[in-house]
Amino acid sequence: MNFLKPETVLDLKNIRDELVRMEDTIIFNFIERSHFPTCPAVYKKKGSDISIPDFDGSFLDWALMQSEITHSKLRRFESPDQTPFFPDKIEKPILPSINYPRVLASYSSEVNYNPAIKEVYIDQIIPLISTCNEESWENLGSVATIDIDCLQSLSRRIHFGKFVAEAKFQASRALYAKLIEDRDIEGLYENITNSAVEEKILERLCVKADVYGVDPTNREGHRKITPEYLVKIYKELVIPLTKKVEIDYLLRRLECE
């Protein structure tokens, strides 16, 4: 997707194609995470055996913050499809800035669901995809690293709801303006929901998990991720969070009219 060409960014077909590509990234990140135990020490904020001077968060928080500081210097968060977990810590890029044409509303960066994404990932996703509920002190760094990849890929996918919302608003401006003026959240949910598309997503995930989740030369071998778990994650967590992003974005959309 070329963010220098706004007309391509708000094309719903292009958006859906991008979301399909994101599925592969998320699935392979989950598969990588499935090789490790849960490692609860990575996520403990207080009473942790991992001591980080002058930092009160978890080991994952610290690693994620350091990663985002470095990536911000490489202008990662200038791209409109990137949403930082630590927006108050990112720094100015050392590379020249890219003047992306404005596609989303000016407040779009304020629609940030990363705290909820991180909570859902730790509390609900890791228990589904991890090998076992135990510590593995020799793997704490590896676990934090792949967790960062998982979180960032989930964040990009879920916050892409802003582009979906903007595209739908542009396509039916009068309809959405009325719903927003009336604060008709139920009506907004009804209009942003495409049950047929959602069903295709879940069907596609079943196929991908079946193909990607096992060694193709040994179909009877250990399955690294199951279709049932992947569908559960998308149906109960990813898609609902994406819709919340869309609704929060739309409820403020008339501020820019």
C-alpha positions as CSV (number, residue, x, y, z in Angstrom):
1,M,0.0,0.0,0.0
2,N,1.5,3.4,-1.1
3,F,0.7,6.0,1.5
4,L,2.0,8.7,-0.8
5,K,-1.1,8.0,-3.0
6,P,-4.2,8.6,-0.9
7,E,-6.6,7.4,-3.6
8,T,-5.1,3.9,-3.3
9,V,-5.1,3.9,0.5
10,L,-8.9,4.5,0.9
11,D,-9.8,1.9,-1.7
12,L,-11.6,-0.9,0.3
13,K,-10.3,-3.6,-2.0
14,N,-6.7,-2.4,-1.4
15,I,-7.4,-2.3,2.4
16,R,-8.8,-5.8,2.4
17,D,-5.8,-7.1,0.4
18,E,-3.5,-5.5,3.0
19,L,-5.5,-7.1,5.8
20,V,-5.1,-10.5,4.1
21,R,-1.3,-10.0,3.9
22,M,-1.3,-9.1,7.6
23,E,-2.8,-12.4,8.5
24,D,0.3,-14.2,7.3
25,T,2.5,-12.0,9.4
26,I,0.4,-12.5,12.5
27,I,0.1,-16.3,12.0
28,F,3.9,-16.8,11.6
29,N,4.6,-14.6,14.6
30,F,2.2,-16.7,16.6
31,I,3.9,-19.9,15.4
32,E,7.3,-18.5,16.5
33,R,5.8,-17.6,19.9
34,S,4.4,-21.1,20.2
35,H,7.9,-22.6,20.5
36,F,8.3,-21.0,23.9
37,P,6.6,-21.4,27.4
38,T,4.5,-18.6,28.7
39,C,7.3,-17.1,30.8
40,P,5.2,-15.1,33.3
41,A,8.3,-13.2,34.5
42,V,8.4,-11.3,31.2
43,Y,5.0,-9.6,32.1
44,K,5.3,-9.0,35.8
45,K,5.4,-5.3,36.7
46,K,5.9,-5.7,40.5
47,G,7.9,-8.2,42.4
48,S,9.7,-9.4,39.3
49,D,13.0,-11.1,39.5
50,I,14.1,-9.1,36.5
51,S,15.4,-5.8,37.9
52,I,15.5,-2.8,35.6
53,P,17.0,0.3,37.1
54,D,14.8,3.4,37.1
55,F,11.9,1.5,35.4
56,D,8.7,0.4,37.0
57,G,7.1,-1.6,34.2
58,S,7.5,-5.2,33.1
59,F,10.5,-6.6,31.2
60,L,8.3,-6.7,28.1
61,D,7.4,-3.0,28.6
62,W,11.0,-2.0,28.8
63,A,12.0,-4.1,25.8
64,L,9.1,-2.7,23.7
65,M,9.9,0.9,24.7
66,Q,13.5,0.5,23.8
67,S,12.5,-1.0,20.4
68,E,10.1,1.8,19.7
69,I,12.7,4.5,20.6
70,T,15.1,3.0,18.1
71,H,12.4,2.5,15.4
72,S,11.2,6.1,15.9
73,K,14.7,7.3,15.0
74,L,14.2,5.4,11.8
75,R,10.9,7.3,11.2
76,R,8.7,4.2,11.6
77,F,6.0,6.2,13.4
78,E,5.8,8.8,10.7
79,S,4.0,6.2,8.6
80,P,0.2,6.6,9.1
81,D,-0.2,2.8,9.6
82,Q,2.0,2.6,12.7
83,T,0.8,3.3,16.2
84,P,3.3,3.3,19.1
85,F,2.7,1.6,22.4
86,F,4.8,4.4,24.1
87,P,3.9,7.5,22.2
88,D,5.4,9.8,24.8
89,K,8.8,8.1,24.5
90,I,9.3,8.2,20.7
91,E,12.1,10.5,19.4
92,K,12.6,12.5,16.2
93,P,14.0,10.5,13.2
94,I,17.6,10.8,12.2
95,L,16.4,10.3,8.6
96,P,14.6,13.1,6.7
97,S,10.9,13.2,7.3
98,I,8.5,12.0,4.6
99,N,5.6,14.4,4.0
100,Y,2.8,11.9,3.7
101,P,-0.4,13.3,2.3
102,R,-3.1,13.4,5.0
103,V,-5.5,10.5,4.6
104,L,-6.9,10.1,8.1
105,A,-8.4,12.8,10.3
106,S,-6.0,15.0,12.3
107,Y,-6.9,13.2,15.6
108,S,-6.3,9.7,14.3
109,S,-3.1,9.2,16.4
110,E,-5.2,9.8,19.5
111,V,-7.3,6.6,18.7
112,N,-4.8,4.3,20.3
113,Y,-5.9,0.9,21.5
114,N,-2.4,-0.5,22.2
115,P,-2.9,-0.8,26.0
116,A,-6.0,-3.0,25.4
117,I,-4.1,-4.9,22.7
118,K,-1.2,-5.7,25.1
119,E,-3.6,-6.7,27.9
120,V,-5.5,-9.1,25.6
121,Y,-2.3,-10.5,24.1
122,I,-0.8,-11.3,27.5
123,D,-4.0,-12.5,29.3
124,Q,-5.8,-14.3,26.5
125,I,-3.7,-15.0,23.4
126,I,-0.4,-16.2,25.0
127,P,-2.2,-19.0,27.0
128,L,-3.7,-20.2,23.7
129,I,-0.5,-20.3,21.6
130,S,2.2,-21.0,24.1
131,T,3.7,-24.5,24.6
132,C,3.2,-24.7,28.4
133,N,2.6,-22.5,31.4
134,E,6.1,-22.3,33.0
135,E,9.2,-20.2,33.2
136,S,12.2,-20.5,31.0
137,W,14.8,-18.1,32.3
138,E,17.2,-18.8,29.5
139,N,14.6,-17.7,26.9
140,L,13.4,-14.4,28.5
141,G,15.1,-12.2,25.9
142,S,13.8,-14.4,23.0
143,V,10.3,-14.4,24.4
144,A,10.2,-10.6,24.7
145,T,11.6,-10.2,21.2
146,I,8.9,-12.3,19.6
147,D,6.3,-10.8,21.8
148,I,7.2,-7.4,20.4
149,D,6.8,-8.8,16.8
150,C,3.4,-10.2,17.8
151,L,2.2,-7.0,19.4
152,Q,3.3,-4.8,16.6
153,S,1.7,-6.9,13.9
154,L,-1.6,-7.1,16.0
155,S,-1.5,-3.3,16.5
156,R,-1.1,-2.6,12.9
157,R,-3.9,-4.9,11.9
158,I,-6.3,-3.6,14.5
159,H,-5.5,0.1,14.0
160,F,-6.1,-0.4,10.2
161,G,-9.7,0.0,11.3
162,K,-9.1,3.7,11.0
163,F,-8.6,3.3,7.2
164,V,-11.6,1.1,6.9
165,A,-13.7,3.7,8.9
166,E,-12.5,6.6,6.8
167,A,-13.1,4.7,3.5
168,K,-16.6,3.9,4.6
169,F,-17.3,7.4,5.8
170,Q,-16.1,8.8,2.4
171,A,-18.3,6.4,0.5
172,S,-21.5,7.2,2.5
173,R,-20.8,10.6,4.0
174,A,-24.5,11.6,4.5
175,L,-25.4,8.3,6.2
176,Y,-22.4,8.3,8.6
177,A,-22.8,12.0,9.4
178,K,-26.3,11.4,10.5
179,L,-25.3,8.4,12.7
180,I,-22.5,10.4,14.2
181,E,-24.7,13.4,14.9
182,D,-27.2,11.2,16.6
183,R,-24.4,9.3,18.5
184,D,-26.1,6.2,17.2
185,I,-23.4,3.7,18.2
186,E,-25.6,0.7,17.4
187,G,-26.3,2.1,14.0
188,L,-22.6,2.7,13.4
189,Y,-21.8,-0.9,14.4
190,E,-24.5,-2.2,12.0
191,N,-23.1,-0.2,9.1
192,I,-19.4,-1.0,9.6
193,T,-20.2,-4.7,10.0
194,N,-19.9,-6.9,6.9
195,S,-20.8,-10.4,8.1
196,A,-20.0,-12.0,4.8
197,V,-16.5,-10.5,4.8
198,E,-15.9,-11.6,8.4
199,E,-17.0,-15.1,7.6
200,K,-14.6,-15.3,4.7
201,I,-11.8,-14.1,7.0
202,L,-12.5,-16.9,9.5
203,E,-12.7,-19.5,6.7
204,R,-9.4,-18.3,5.3
205,L,-7.8,-18.4,8.7
206,C,-8.8,-22.0,9.1
207,V,-7.1,-22.9,5.8
208,K,-4.0,-21.0,6.6
209,A,-3.7,-22.4,10.1
210,D,-4.1,-25.9,8.7
211,V,-1.4,-25.3,6.1
212,Y,1.1,-23.2,8.0
213,G,0.7,-24.8,11.5
214,V,2.2,-28.1,10.7
215,D,5.3,-29.5,8.9
216,P,4.0,-30.1,5.3
217,T,6.3,-33.2,5.1
218,N,4.7,-34.6,8.3
219,R,1.0,-33.8,8.4
220,E,0.6,-36.0,11.5
221,G,3.3,-34.2,13.4
222,H,3.0,-31.6,16.2
223,R,0.7,-28.7,15.2
224,K,2.2,-25.4,16.2
225,I,-1.1,-23.5,16.0
226,T,-4.6,-24.8,15.5
227,P,-7.4,-23.4,13.3
228,E,-9.7,-23.4,16.3
229,Y,-7.4,-21.1,18.3
230,L,-6.7,-18.8,15.5
231,V,-10.4,-18.4,14.6
232,K,-11.1,-17.8,18.3
233,I,-8.4,-15.1,18.5
234,Y,-9.8,-13.2,15.5
235,K,-13.5,-13.7,16.2
236,E,-13.4,-12.8,19.8
237,L,-10.5,-10.4,20.0
238,V,-9.0,-9.0,16.8
239,I,-12.2,-8.2,14.9
240,P,-14.1,-6.7,18.0
241,L,-11.1,-4.5,18.8
242,T,-10.8,-3.4,15.2
243,K,-14.5,-2.4,15.3
244,K,-13.9,-0.4,18.5
245,V,-11.1,1.5,16.7
246,E,-13.5,2.2,13.8
247,I,-16.3,3.4,16.1
248,D,-14.0,5.7,18.2
249,Y,-12.6,7.1,15.0
250,L,-16.0,7.7,13.4
251,L,-17.5,9.3,16.5
252,R,-15.1,12.2,16.1
253,R,-15.1,12.4,12.4
254,L,-17.3,15.5,12.1
255,E,-14.7,17.5,14.0
256,C,-12.9,17.7,10.7
257,E,-15.8,18.7,8.5
